[in-house]
Amino acid sequence: MVIGATGQIGRLAVSALARDDWEVTAVSRGGGRDEDWPEEVRVARADRADDTALAAVIGDGCDVLVDMVAYGTEHARQLTSLAGRVGSAVVISSLSVYEDDKGRNFDTQDEPDGFPEYPVPITEEQRTIRPGDTSYSTRKAALEHDLLAAGDRLPTTLLRAGAIHGPHCRTPRELYFVKRNLDGRTRRILAFGGESRFHPASVHNIAELIRLAAARPGSRVLNAVDPQAPTVAEIAGAIDAVMGVETESVLVDGGPPAPTVGDTPWTVPVPVICSMSAAERELGYRPVVRYAETLPDTVAWIERQLAGRDWREAYPRMFQTYGDLFDYAAEDAWLEA
């Protein structure tokens, strides 16, 4: 049973599980079907916020419940209430639950000296933020805490995903460079010398981790990222290559020189890089794709979404999260100065 089956990860997870000979029911609010799913995949309509509807879809039970859209104690309670009917679970979490040894995390990053300095690479033993209900990160931490505490009743693999990328993403970081290229921008400004590294996570690799975890139930947390963490300059160059353009990178030492200049969705002052050793050891995991290999599909999807639309209409959550990513007037003024 896959909850959130028509989201960016769910679509591929359903396909991966079906190929592994699972009998899959794809659950979503709209009850839709992806064109790439095998015919034998069943679909069901349910809003996961509705306990009764979700319980009805689970029915007499399932061997594995895969949840793409779980947040906080309320969803942990919902899942553990089904423990008698569910054999095990695989649940998507986030690397934003990590904090550094000084208590800094993604919730403190906008404070003076608030950006976390994690070890390189981050392992699953790294300390995590205090569970709560005040932010995305604290809710994910609460979800993890409660599900791990119930591991004897519902063995759950929690996958701490990095910067997720691929088609169907509602907040694609690649938009930052794709739109600039479509708009004919010949120069881009990159803070921190273009060396920022924020570990990406392909939907293909996450789906592979889900497939493996479904067959190996356990109570555990595992990082879920790509085999490499390219720099932001390398990402920009790879997108240029896919789009067949040449763009000059103007590299800036230190942070963004102005509020809307040189600050990409990957821009961080210190690297955020995770280890995949635990997944390799516990699940026999091997990555199925590398970042650049998936870019053609990602770029094509973004281009289709932007066609004839304002980017804020096409990607309202990007605007809500990052603000004005395309303040060309401010960029040109800084470059001229």
Secondary structure, DSSP 8 states (H G I E B T S, - for coil): -EETTTSHHHHHHHHHHHHTT---EEEESS----TTS-TT-EEEE--TT-HHHHHHHHTT-EEEEEESS--HHHHHHHHHTTTTTEEEEEEEEEGGGB--TTS--TTSTTSTT-S----SSB-TTS-B----SSSHHHHHHHHHHHHHHTTTTS-EEEEEE-EEESTT-SS-TTHHHHHHHHTT--EEEEGGGG---B-EEEHHHHHHHHHHHHHS--SEEEEE--S----HHHHHHHHHHHHT---EEEE-SSS-SBTTBS--TT--SS-B-B--HHHHHHH----S--HHHHHHHHHHHHHHHHTTS-HHHH-HHHHHHH--S--HHHHHHHHH-
